[in-house]
Amino acid sequence: METTRCPECGRPAELVDRCVLESTDGPVEHAHVRCVLRHRFWLPVEYLTREPGAVGTPRRTPVPAAALRRR
């Protein structure tokens, strides 16, 4: 199980699924994230943050939830 932080509330979240979606700039890997408070997002993996002690998840700067909703 891979973990990250919820982009909306910052609490622990699980990476449920991953897929690659096409874009005008080429393929972009996306992840389905489910928070402990039941928030759910599909977002590019470049926006994920790593939980302390987690292995294999990229460490990135969190993106404000409002920015994700505009996509």
Phi and psi in degrees as a GROMACS rama.xvg file:
@    title "Ramachandran Plot"
@    xaxis  label "Phi"
@    yaxis  label "Psi"
@TYPE xy
-98.3864  141.254  GLU-2
-122.903  158.31  THR-3
-151.912  -166.517  THR-4
-111.525  145.828  ARG-5
-65.7814  130.28  CYS-6
-69.4375  -15.714  PRO-7
-91.6793  -46.621  GLU-8
-116.637  -10.9152  CYS-9
82.1467  0.953807  GLY-10
-79.5575  166.528  ARG-11
-58.6221  144.108  PRO-12
-142.906  154.811  ALA-13
-105.694  140.611  GLU-14
-83.4529  110.044  LEU-15
-83.8965  -38.6421  VAL-16
-156.328  159.934  ASP-17
-135.024  149.389  ARG-18
-155.609  166.758  CYS-19
-112.551  124.307  VAL-20
-111.083  142.379  LEU-21
-76.0992  147.704  GLU-22
-143.167  173.673  SER-23
-67.6953  -20.4144  THR-24
-96.5798  8.13069  ASP-25
108.693  179.306  GLY-26
-64.0786  142.366  PRO-27
-130.187  124.963  VAL-28
-76.6114  131.517  GLU-29
-119.529  157.241  HIS-30
-131.123  144.406  ALA-31
-94.3636  118.362  HIS-32
-113.417  131.989  VAL-33
-123.816  121.248  ARG-34
-83.5339  159.643  CYS-35
-64.43  -21.0694  VAL-36
-94.9962  12.9185  LEU-37
74.1567  15.8695  ARG-38
-69.7143  143.334  HIS-39
-132.556  140.473  ARG-40
-143.075  147.208  PHE-41
-109.783  119.923  TRP-42
-148.127  157.512  LEU-43
-59.6572  140.889  PRO-44
-62.3172  -21.3401  VAL-45
-64.7676  -15.6264  GLU-46
-92.4452  -1.38609  TYR-47
-77.5742  152.077  LEU-48
-117.345  150.687  THR-49
-94.4207  136.625  ARG-50
-70.2453  145.541  GLU-51
-57.2047  129.531  PRO-52
87.2747  -6.60752  GLY-53
-76.3689  150.666  ALA-54
-117.388  136.084  VAL-55
89.3741  -5.30813  GLY-56
-101.095  133.192  THR-57
-62.2751  147.407  PRO-58
-98.6117  116.428  ARG-59
-135.429  167.659  ARG-60
-79.2859  133.167  THR-61
-61.9686  148.393  PRO-62
-107.421  134.252  VAL-63
-57.3842  138.412  PRO-64
-56.9604  -35.2628  ALA-65
-61.0101  -36.294  ALA-66
-67.651  -35.2103  ALA-67
-69.2617  -35.1939  LEU-68
-68.6366  -23.8185  ARG-69
-77.9357  -13.3337  ARG-70
